């Protein structure tokens, strides 16, 4: 069977156009002339007999064929990086970066401390954390732009394995002394009476919250929206506003007593999970394996695990 291979330079130029959105932007990042980038893209399109980009006055928009090629190119880059790191490890020069994509909330608030605790024992391992909307995290893992995804989810994702999950209990967070503080638990129908600070519409929590509202035929009109949980916490500190979040996300503020929370009594809202995701079939780097074993050993109870078993490599 005839072997089909892509030129590594062509793939690198192609991915840079995908990332920058234009030939000129890619040329500037690569420090080459624009015509060199255009030639590589044209060569790939000629070989594949397909258009990789839709050309627009404001830039280049990747086609579905281009997306498939971009996923392949990122997998090639990830495999190469893992191979070089393993070779360096054999030569005693082990330094590797674990790329993590995370949703706002737990990933931004709690993961940096876990990175530092892990690096106290494994100082040669580096971390790169990219925060984005919960719905985009799994796509980063699928396309090899992230080794691990940390997000809230209510359903299974194609090509995604969940290595560790924890129930994402949703709570109402408010200042001490708030009128709702006298309640042991709350129902979603009690919330419209107070100003609300809610995540933006693209977040996983907001989508489920909107579904719950439709079931009870109520409308939640937020007085304040943000994609940063800390901004919502600051907002509710000085008044009768309430924000909703996973209890894990607000743990630091709750422990200090600056804020209090009350559980939301609704099965739909509490059906989600905080998940640590990896690709179902793509091998993980040794560094990513080490960090996931650390997360599992440091996990709070109760937890649930998939049947996927991490290899028992010796941790040094």
PLY file of the C-alpha trace (Angstrom):
ply
format ascii 1.0
element vertex 316
property float x
property float y
property float z
element edge 315
property int vertex1
property int vertex2
end_header
0.00 0.00 0.00
1.32 3.43 -0.91
2.36 5.48 2.10
0.92 8.98 2.41
2.92 11.53 4.39
2.62 15.27 4.98
5.56 17.60 4.92
6.24 18.84 8.46
6.90 22.42 7.28
3.60 22.50 5.40
1.72 21.30 8.47
3.47 23.84 10.70
2.60 26.70 8.33
-0.97 25.42 7.98
-1.49 25.24 11.76
-0.12 28.74 12.19
-2.67 30.07 9.70
-5.40 28.22 11.62
-4.21 29.78 14.89
-3.72 33.34 13.59
-6.62 33.42 11.15
-4.63 34.91 8.27
-1.68 34.31 5.97
-0.07 37.60 6.97
-0.48 36.81 10.66
1.08 33.38 10.16
3.96 34.85 8.16
4.69 37.38 10.92
4.68 34.67 13.59
6.86 32.35 11.50
9.17 35.19 10.39
8.79 34.32 6.71
7.26 36.10 3.72
3.53 35.71 3.11
4.09 34.09 -0.29
5.94 31.20 1.39
2.93 30.51 3.61
0.52 30.74 0.67
2.61 28.25 -1.34
2.51 25.69 1.49
-1.27 26.04 1.89
-1.81 25.79 -1.87
0.37 22.67 -1.99
-1.64 20.98 0.75
-4.94 21.86 -0.94
-3.68 20.53 -4.27
-2.54 17.28 -2.69
-5.77 16.76 -0.78
-8.02 17.97 -3.64
-9.93 20.00 -1.08
-10.11 23.58 0.10
-8.67 24.03 3.59
-9.81 27.61 4.15
-12.62 29.90 3.16
-11.03 33.20 2.15
-12.69 36.31 3.57
-11.63 39.98 3.55
-11.02 39.80 7.29
-9.08 36.55 7.25
-9.12 32.80 6.70
-11.83 30.53 8.10
-10.97 26.84 8.30
-13.24 24.42 6.42
-14.41 21.06 7.77
-11.61 19.35 5.79
-9.19 21.88 7.24
-10.43 21.10 10.75
-9.77 17.39 10.18
-6.24 18.16 8.97
-5.66 20.53 11.90
-6.64 17.79 14.36
-4.19 15.43 12.65
-1.41 18.01 12.69
-1.88 18.72 16.39
-1.81 14.99 17.16
1.46 14.71 15.23
2.94 17.61 17.23
1.76 16.12 20.53
3.16 12.67 19.69
6.50 14.18 18.68
6.73 16.24 21.88
5.96 13.17 23.99
8.57 11.11 22.16
11.29 13.75 22.61
10.43 14.05 26.29
10.68 10.30 26.82
14.07 10.25 25.08
15.24 13.13 27.26
14.03 11.17 30.27
16.19 8.23 29.28
19.15 10.60 29.05
18.47 12.14 32.45
17.20 15.43 30.99
13.53 14.95 31.79
11.58 18.21 31.44
8.05 18.14 30.10
5.05 20.46 30.02
1.55 19.18 30.76
-1.03 21.19 28.82
-4.36 21.57 30.59
-7.57 23.18 29.34
-9.98 24.15 32.10
-13.34 25.81 32.58
-13.61 28.93 34.76
-14.09 28.05 38.39
-12.34 25.04 39.84
-9.63 24.94 37.18
-8.63 28.56 37.74
-9.05 28.59 41.53
-7.86 25.17 42.71
-5.56 23.73 40.03
-2.65 26.18 40.49
-2.24 25.02 44.10
-2.29 21.41 42.97
0.38 22.21 40.37
2.61 23.68 43.07
2.08 20.72 45.42
2.87 18.26 42.63
5.98 20.17 41.55
7.34 20.03 45.09
7.96 16.33 44.39
8.45 16.59 40.60
10.24 19.91 39.93
11.13 19.02 36.34
7.49 18.99 35.21
5.92 22.20 33.93
2.25 23.13 33.52
0.37 25.26 31.01
-3.22 26.13 31.94
-5.65 27.65 29.43
-9.04 28.80 30.77
-11.98 28.80 28.35
-15.72 28.09 28.24
-16.67 24.67 29.61
-18.13 23.59 26.28
-14.77 24.08 24.52
-12.61 22.08 26.93
-13.35 18.64 25.47
-12.65 19.93 21.96
-9.18 21.04 23.10
-8.51 17.51 24.33
-9.85 15.95 21.12
-7.66 18.16 18.93
-4.50 17.50 21.01
-4.27 21.13 22.09
-4.52 19.89 25.68
-3.35 16.71 27.39
-5.98 16.99 30.12
-9.32 18.77 30.27
-10.90 19.90 33.55
-14.53 20.88 33.18
-18.10 20.48 34.37
-20.20 18.13 32.28
-23.64 16.54 32.31
-23.11 14.02 29.51
-20.60 11.72 27.82
-18.35 13.24 25.16
-17.21 11.59 21.94
-13.58 10.32 22.04
-13.22 11.50 25.66
-12.29 9.31 28.65
-13.10 10.56 32.14
-10.20 9.61 34.40
-11.62 11.15 37.57
-14.95 12.74 38.38
-16.54 14.35 41.42
-20.18 15.38 41.91
-20.59 19.08 41.15
-22.96 20.15 43.93
-24.50 23.48 42.96
-24.93 25.99 45.78
-26.26 29.51 46.20
-23.51 31.79 47.50
-24.29 34.95 49.45
-22.97 37.23 52.16
-23.42 36.26 55.82
-26.63 37.77 57.11
-28.44 37.45 53.78
-32.22 36.84 54.17
-31.87 33.41 52.56
-29.20 32.39 55.06
-31.96 31.28 57.45
-32.91 28.47 55.03
-31.16 25.09 55.28
-31.58 24.59 51.53
-33.08 26.55 48.69
-35.23 25.92 45.64
-34.62 27.63 42.35
-38.05 29.28 42.55
-36.87 31.36 45.53
-34.12 33.08 43.57
-36.01 35.58 41.35
-36.80 37.68 44.44
-33.12 38.71 44.76
-30.49 40.28 42.48
-28.53 37.52 40.75
-24.92 37.30 39.63
-24.74 34.50 37.07
-22.16 33.04 34.68
-22.42 34.04 31.05
-24.73 32.21 28.67
-22.04 29.96 27.18
-21.18 28.29 30.48
-22.30 24.75 31.31
-23.96 25.89 34.55
-25.94 28.66 32.83
-27.23 26.24 30.20
-28.46 23.77 32.80
-29.87 26.61 34.89
-31.87 27.82 31.89
-33.23 24.29 31.41
-34.31 24.11 35.05
-36.02 27.50 34.78
-38.05 26.32 31.79
-39.24 23.30 33.79
-40.53 25.55 36.59
-41.78 28.25 34.20
-39.69 30.96 35.84
-37.24 33.52 34.50
-33.94 34.43 36.13
-32.84 37.90 35.03
-29.27 38.45 36.25
-28.29 41.87 37.49
-24.67 40.99 36.73
-22.98 38.41 34.49
-19.33 37.44 34.21
-17.18 34.55 33.07
-15.05 34.98 36.20
-16.45 33.45 39.42
-14.35 35.79 41.58
-16.07 38.80 40.03
-19.44 37.37 41.04
-18.19 36.74 44.60
-17.08 40.35 44.93
-20.46 41.49 43.67
-22.47 39.54 46.26
-20.34 40.66 49.20
-22.08 44.03 49.55
-25.82 43.51 49.27
-28.58 40.97 48.78
-27.30 39.51 45.51
-26.89 35.73 45.12
-24.64 33.78 42.79
-24.73 30.11 41.83
-21.68 27.92 41.42
-20.27 24.49 42.23
-19.34 24.22 45.90
-15.76 23.25 44.95
-15.35 26.51 43.05
-16.21 28.69 46.04
-14.34 26.59 48.62
-11.70 29.24 49.44
-14.24 32.00 50.10
-16.47 29.68 52.12
-13.60 28.52 54.33
-12.68 32.08 55.26
-16.27 32.90 56.21
-16.44 35.90 53.89
-19.28 34.16 52.07
-21.74 31.42 52.96
-23.66 28.99 50.79
-26.89 27.04 50.81
-27.48 23.90 48.70
-29.93 24.09 45.80
-32.54 21.36 46.04
-32.84 20.37 42.40
-31.82 17.06 40.82
-31.18 18.54 37.37
-28.80 21.22 38.62
-26.87 18.70 40.71
-26.57 16.03 38.02
-23.29 17.37 36.65
-19.74 16.32 37.44
-16.36 17.94 37.70
-14.36 15.82 35.27
-10.69 15.28 34.48
-10.74 14.27 30.82
-8.22 12.76 28.43
-8.46 11.49 24.87
-9.94 8.00 24.76
-7.27 6.55 22.46
-4.31 8.94 22.30
-1.43 7.97 24.64
-0.62 10.34 27.48
2.85 11.58 28.31
4.53 10.19 31.40
4.26 13.62 33.03
0.48 13.72 32.46
0.18 10.20 33.89
2.06 11.26 36.99
-0.13 14.30 37.55
-3.37 12.33 37.09
-2.22 9.74 39.63
-1.47 12.59 42.01
-4.98 14.02 41.46
-6.57 10.64 42.11
-4.57 10.08 45.28
-5.41 13.59 46.50
-9.09 13.37 45.57
-11.85 14.13 48.07
-14.59 11.61 48.71
-17.00 10.58 47.37
-15.57 10.01 43.90
-16.37 7.90 40.87
-13.91 6.50 38.36
-14.23 5.06 34.91
-12.97 1.58 34.13
-9.95 3.12 32.40
-6.85 2.19 34.42
-3.72 4.31 34.34
-0.48 2.41 33.78
1.45 1.74 36.98
4.69 3.42 35.96
7.14 3.95 38.76
7.04 7.52 40.04
10.43 8.91 41.05
0 1
1 2
2 3
3 4
4 5
5 6
6 7
7 8
8 9
9 10
10 11
11 12
12 13
13 14
14 15
15 16
16 17
17 18
18 19
19 20
20 21
21 22
22 23
23 24
24 25
25 26
26 27
27 28
28 29
29 30
30 31
31 32
32 33
33 34
34 35
35 36
36 37
37 38
38 39
39 40
40 41
41 42
42 43
43 44
44 45
45 46
46 47
47 48
48 49
49 50
50 51
51 52
52 53
53 54
54 55
55 56
56 57
57 58
58 59
59 60
60 61
61 62
62 63
63 64
64 65
65 66
66 67
67 68
68 69
69 70
70 71
71 72
72 73
73 74
74 75
75 76
76 77
77 78
78 79
79 80
80 81
81 82
82 83
83 84
84 85
85 86
86 87
87 88
88 89
89 90
90 91
91 92
92 93
93 94
94 95
95 96
96 97
97 98
98 99
99 100
100 101
101 102
102 103
103 104
104 105
105 106
106 107
107 108
108 109
109 110
110 111
111 112
112 113
113 114
114 115
115 116
116 117
117 118
118 119
119 120
120 121
121 122
122 123
123 124
124 125
125 126
126 127
127 128
128 129
129 130
130 131
131 132
132 133
133 134
134 135
135 136
136 137
137 138
138 139
139 140
140 141
141 142
142 143
143 144
144 145
145 146
146 147
147 148
148 149
149 150
150 151
151 152
152 153
153 154
154 155
155 156
156 157
157 158
158 159
159 160
160 161
161 162
162 163
163 164
164 165
165 166
166 167
167 168
168 169
169 170
170 171
171 172
172 173
173 174
174 175
175 176
176 177
177 178
178 179
179 180
180 181
181 182
182 183
183 184
184 185
185 186
186 187
187 188
188 189
189 190
190 191
191 192
192 193
193 194
194 195
195 196
196 197
197 198
198 199
199 200
200 201
201 202
202 203
203 204
204 205
205 206
206 207
207 208
208 209
209 210
210 211
211 212
212 213
213 214
214 215
215 216
216 217
217 218
218 219
219 220
220 221
221 222
222 223
223 224
224 225
225 226
226 227
227 228
228 229
229 230
230 231
231 232
232 233
233 234
234 235
235 236
236 237
237 238
238 239
239 240
240 241
241 242
242 243
243 244
244 245
245 246
246 247
247 248
248 249
249 250
250 251
251 252
252 253
253 254
254 255
255 256
256 257
257 258
258 259
259 260
260 261
261 262
262 263
263 264
264 265
265 266
266 267
267 268
268 269
269 270
270 271
271 272
272 273
273 274
274 275
275 276
276 277
277 278
278 279
279 280
280 281
281 282
282 283
283 284
284 285
285 286
286 287
287 288
288 289
289 290
290 291
291 292
292 293
293 294
294 295
295 296
296 297
297 298
298 299
299 300
300 301
301 302
302 303
303 304
304 305
305 306
306 307
307 308
308 309
309 310
310 311
311 312
312 313
313 314
314 315
